[in-house]
Amino acid sequence: EALSREQAIRFYTIYCARAMFLEKEVGSLETGKLADFIVLDTDLLTCPVDAIREAKVLQTYCDGRLVFQR
């Protein structure tokens, strides 16, 4: 058995936030939550499976502020 790509992303985002009782602060991009997210050069939901491991982080945002840019 395996998770879909969407399920895997949810496990690393909103489900982790719920497990830490932080779903009101983090875990999804919504008004009032901390905007911690990355921008990738690849769409993980549609790219070939082999391309996932080659995906590069282009930007990283913490609390809505750009903290890394390739």
Buried (B, 14 or more C-beta within 10 A) or exposed (E): EEEEBEEEBBEEBBBBBEEEEEBEEBBEEEEEBBEBEEBEEBEEEEBEEEEEEEBEEEEBBEEEEEEEEE
